[in-house]
Amino acid sequence: MSTIELLTRARRGKDLGIMGAENLALDWPAVIARKDDIVARWSKGKDATPGKLGIPVLRGHGQFTSPHELVVDGRNFSADKFVIATGSKPARPAIPGVELGITSDELIHLKTQPGELVVIGGGFIGLEFGFALAWAGTKVTVLQSGPRIAPALDDEIREILLNAAGEAGMTIKTNVKVNGIAAGKNVEAEVGGRAEKFAADEVLLATGRPSNVEPLNPSAAGIELDRGAVKVNEYLQSISAPHVYAVGDAAGKHQHSPVAWYEGPIAAHNVLKGNEQKVDFSVFPSAIFTIPAIGQVGLTEREALGRGIEAKVSKLSYDSNPAAGVRNETEGMVKIVYEEGTDRILGVHVIGARAEDIVQIAAVAIKGGLNKSEVGAMHYVFPTIGGAIFDTMAS
Ligand SMILES: Cc1cc2nc3c(=O)[nH]c(=O)nc-3n(C[C@H](O)[C@H](O)[C@H](O)COP(=O)(O)OP(=O)(O)OC[C@H]3O[C@@H](n4cnc5c(N)ncnc54)[C@H](O)[C@@H]3O)c2cc1C
């Protein structure tokens, strides 16, 4: 995504006096090769760590045969306690012709850039890939089953994202029922009750990622699942099998890398020392790497009002941020949802350049108990896009 974001910005270089920028093109095979190289280098480093710590690693697929025993590719093992960290896997919807579609796991290995891509699913993964490919020149159509793409987004942020999708040349259809994928990768669907067909070189299945625990044969260990994930308490301990803990996507709470990194040490601590550490997701920043990106923490305006909170909103367009102006990145908005009277910050939603970084400033402020006017009164570095958050708090 970041390569294509750079390309998109660079193509606008003409506005800054950079000649030839509008003719820049993407070398798709080179982009994929670089991605493979980065992944390989990072994995290599991670692979070596257990060995350095004297932890034996057994490579293979594990399956429980009883509460304390498992078989790994024909070899039997037993242990007093277990931590499950088997991640998630892409869902394959039960539609005729689903085998003609690909998931994000395959898309990131495509050797050629598809000319036309239909994305089934308007959630975060579908939108991230949709935006990236659209800006890279693919004709992208996103088919979303419900009335809204990315339903967890703040409504105004979604509107800005939809405008950006239009600029990128994407087509977004909502209230879609996909009936199947026909030969030639034609997606057959009903849109608002009317039959429509969507031609594609590739069909991306982006309909969620269920936890990947079932292949472990969890029932043999007495492990209960909740929508495919291990049902855990705040100590990450299985509710039904107390000698088992689960982390990351296998525990199913939030599917983000930092969650897995955060939960791993907590589960390890609780396994070894008893249940001493609880997980805390009370302040949880997250980002969507669309182009432009979105960062959010806390409640949306709709959620705050739904909870009966006297919520007020403060917002500022990137247009009014000098750093954004100098960088020619004026599309975007910072929106703050706060409590009337107390100024308590309830949620912060950012769309635009650096949104994923800016929202972290808000997360720290919320965690530290600072209210809107306190953040608004702070000194900050000028000119910075991050300054937009302080200006919005002050407004
Ligand atoms: C396309 C895409 C984009 C994403 N982008 C972001 C992002 O921008 N930011 C972010 O924070 N998160 C992102 N995520 C989510 C993030 O990748 C996951 O939340 C994270 O990797 C979960 O970590 P994990 O350790 O739980 O599982 P994983 O990283 O999936 O690791 C699970 C491991 O378990 C192994 N395994 C599975 N079954 C068995 C078995 N039976 N026996 C032995 N081993 C087994 C697997 O081989 C794998 O190595 C993205 C995910 C996808 C698919």
The ligand as an SDF file (V2000), in Angstrom:
LIG
                    3D

 53 58  0  0  0  0  0  0  0  0999 V2000
   -4.2090   -8.6470    4.2280 C   0  0  0  0  0  0  0  0  0  0  0  0
   -4.0190   -8.3650    5.6750 C   0  0  0  0  0  0  0  0  0  0  0  0
   -3.6210   -7.1140    6.0810 C   0  0  0  0  0  0  0  0  0  0  0  0
   -3.4330   -6.8430    7.4370 C   0  0  0  0  0  0  0  0  0  0  0  0
   -3.0060   -5.6040    7.7830 N   0  0  0  0  0  0  0  0  0  0  0  0
   -2.7870   -5.3300    9.0820 C   0  0  0  0  0  0  0  0  0  0  0  0
   -2.2840   -4.0470    9.4730 C   0  0  0  0  0  0  0  0  0  0  0  0
   -2.0820   -3.1750    8.6450 O   0  0  0  0  0  0  0  0  0  0  0  0
   -2.0560   -3.8140   10.7880 N   0  0  0  0  0  0  0  0  0  0  0  0
   -2.2720   -4.7730   11.7380 C   0  0  0  0  0  0  0  0  0  0  0  0
   -2.0470   -4.5120   12.9190 O   0  0  0  0  0  0  0  0  0  0  0  0
   -2.7460   -5.9990   11.4000 N   0  0  0  0  0  0  0  0  0  0  0  0
   -3.0030   -6.3050   10.1030 C   0  0  0  0  0  0  0  0  0  0  0  0
   -3.4650   -7.5480    9.7470 N   0  0  0  0  0  0  0  0  0  0  0  0
   -3.7880   -8.5050   10.8130 C   0  0  0  0  0  0  0  0  0  0  0  0
   -2.5670   -9.2140   11.3500 C   0  0  0  0  0  0  0  0  0  0  0  0
   -1.8150   -9.7610   10.2790 O   0  0  0  0  0  0  0  0  0  0  0  0
   -2.9910  -10.3240   12.3230 C   0  0  0  0  0  0  0  0  0  0  0  0
   -3.8460   -9.7960   13.2770 O   0  0  0  0  0  0  0  0  0  0  0  0
   -1.7870  -10.9440   13.0260 C   0  0  0  0  0  0  0  0  0  0  0  0
   -0.8920  -11.5190   12.1030 O   0  0  0  0  0  0  0  0  0  0  0  0
   -2.2470  -12.0150   14.0210 C   0  0  0  0  0  0  0  0  0  0  0  0
   -1.1300  -12.6040   14.6090 O   0  0  0  0  0  0  0  0  0  0  0  0
   -1.2110  -14.0730   15.1680 P   0  0  0  0  0  0  0  0  0  0  0  0
    0.1040  -14.3540   15.7920 O   0  0  0  0  0  0  0  0  0  0  0  0
   -2.4340  -14.2190   15.9880 O   0  0  0  0  0  0  0  0  0  0  0  0
   -1.4430  -15.0150   13.8880 O   0  0  0  0  0  0  0  0  0  0  0  0
   -0.5390  -15.2510   12.5960 P   0  0  0  0  0  0  0  0  0  0  0  0
    0.4020  -14.1330   12.3800 O   0  0  0  0  0  0  0  0  0  0  0  0
   -1.4990  -15.5850   11.5080 O   0  0  0  0  0  0  0  0  0  0  0  0
    0.3190  -16.5400   12.9570 O   0  0  0  0  0  0  0  0  0  0  0  0
   -0.2800  -17.8090   13.1230 C   0  0  0  0  0  0  0  0  0  0  0  0
    0.7790  -18.8940   12.9200 C   0  0  0  0  0  0  0  0  0  0  0  0
    0.2650  -20.1550   13.3550 O   0  0  0  0  0  0  0  0  0  0  0  0
    0.6270  -21.1740   12.4160 C   0  0  0  0  0  0  0  0  0  0  0  0
   -0.3600  -22.2630   12.5240 N   0  0  0  0  0  0  0  0  0  0  0  0
   -1.6640  -22.2350   12.1950 C   0  0  0  0  0  0  0  0  0  0  0  0
   -2.2570  -23.4250   12.4620 N   0  0  0  0  0  0  0  0  0  0  0  0
   -1.3230  -24.2280   12.9920 C   0  0  0  0  0  0  0  0  0  0  0  0
   -1.3210  -25.5630   13.4860 C   0  0  0  0  0  0  0  0  0  0  0  0
   -2.4000  -26.3270   13.4670 N   0  0  0  0  0  0  0  0  0  0  0  0
   -0.1580  -26.0750   13.9630 N   0  0  0  0  0  0  0  0  0  0  0  0
    0.9660  -25.3070   13.9850 C   0  0  0  0  0  0  0  0  0  0  0  0
    1.0270  -24.0400   13.5370 N   0  0  0  0  0  0  0  0  0  0  0  0
   -0.1000  -23.4980   13.0450 C   0  0  0  0  0  0  0  0  0  0  0  0
    0.5790  -20.4370   11.0840 C   0  0  0  0  0  0  0  0  0  0  0  0
    1.3630  -21.1120   10.1160 O   0  0  0  0  0  0  0  0  0  0  0  0
    1.1680  -19.0760   11.4520 C   0  0  0  0  0  0  0  0  0  0  0  0
    2.5690  -19.0740   11.3720 O   0  0  0  0  0  0  0  0  0  0  0  0
   -3.6560   -7.8550    8.3980 C   0  0  0  0  0  0  0  0  0  0  0  0
   -4.0550   -9.1350    7.9900 C   0  0  0  0  0  0  0  0  0  0  0  0
   -4.2480   -9.3830    6.6570 C   0  0  0  0  0  0  0  0  0  0  0  0
   -4.6860  -10.7480    6.2190 C   0  0  0  0  0  0  0  0  0  0  0  0
  1  2  1  0
  2  3  1  0
  2 52  2  0
  3  4  2  0
  4  5  1  0
  4 50  1  0
  5  6  2  0
  6  7  1  0
  6 13  1  0
  7  8  2  0
  7  9  1  0
  9 10  1  0
 10 11  2  0
 10 12  1  0
 12 13  2  0
 13 14  1  0
 14 15  1  0
 14 50  1  0
 15 16  1  0
 16 17  1  0
 16 18  1  0
 18 19  1  0
 18 20  1  0
 20 21  1  0
 20 22  1  0
 22 23  1  0
 23 24  1  0
 24 25  2  0
 24 26  1  0
 24 27  1  0
 27 28  1  0
 28 29  2  0
 28 30  1  0
 28 31  1  0
 31 32  1  0
 32 33  1  0
 33 34  1  0
 33 48  1  0
 34 35  1  0
 35 36  1  0
 35 46  1  0
 36 37  1  0
 36 45  1  0
 37 38  2  0
 38 39  1  0
 39 40  1  0
 39 45  2  0
 40 41  1  0
 40 42  2  0
 42 43  1  0
 43 44  2  0
 44 45  1  0
 46 47  1  0
 46 48  1  0
 48 49  1  0
 50 51  2  0
 51 52  1  0
 52 53  1  0
M  END
$$$$
